[in-house]
Amino acid sequence: MEEKKSTIKEILEWGYCIIIAVILALLVRYFLGTPTLVQQQSMQTTFMPGDRLILSRWTKTRKGEYKRGDIITFEAPSVSITSLADADFENPVAVYKEEPKSLWGKFTKYVLEINKTSYIKRIIGVAGDHIEIKERKSILKWKGIRRKIFR
């Protein structure tokens, strides 16, 4: 009888340790940093497809501001190509239609990031900047300075 209680106690202790480890891992992944795999070619020379990264979430966690030149990731919009007739040039925003409804769906998409496509890009402009695209070349204007950004 004594041996049976000892075994049950040990199983419970292991269970508590595993639960605490999983919770800590999820908290670190969501608030501090998360591993990712580069899948797009848009950042070639800086990151190649197949590169593995650990993304810092610290700026997002502390509600800090991103700076020009920072590299960020964000969720790919549901609609990536819009016709000119459907485009809203006064309020150009990404469209996200497939939002999960259940708690488990939200957990797997936003915390575990399963079935989620993300883009990795460099910030070329921040609030107050004006970006003009002419002949497939971007011109960034801020504080009276003009800088050409080639694609």
Number of C-alpha atoms within 10 A of each C-alpha: 5 6 8 9 10 11 11 11 12 12 12 12 12 12 12 12 12 12 12 12 12 12 12 12 12 16 13 13 18 19 16 17 17 18 10 15 14 17 17 15 13 16 16 9 7 8 16 15 13 12 11 13 13 12 16 16 18 13 12 13 12 10 9 9 9 14 13 13 12 10 14 15 14 11 14 15 16 13 10 9 9 10 6 8 6 8 12 10 8 6 7 8 10 12 12 12 9 8 10 13 8 9 9 10 14 15 13 15 16 15 15 15 16 12 9 12 14 18 15 18 15 14 13 16 16 14 8 9 13 13 18 12 12 8 5 10 12 16 16 17 16 14 8 6 7 12 12 13 13 9 7
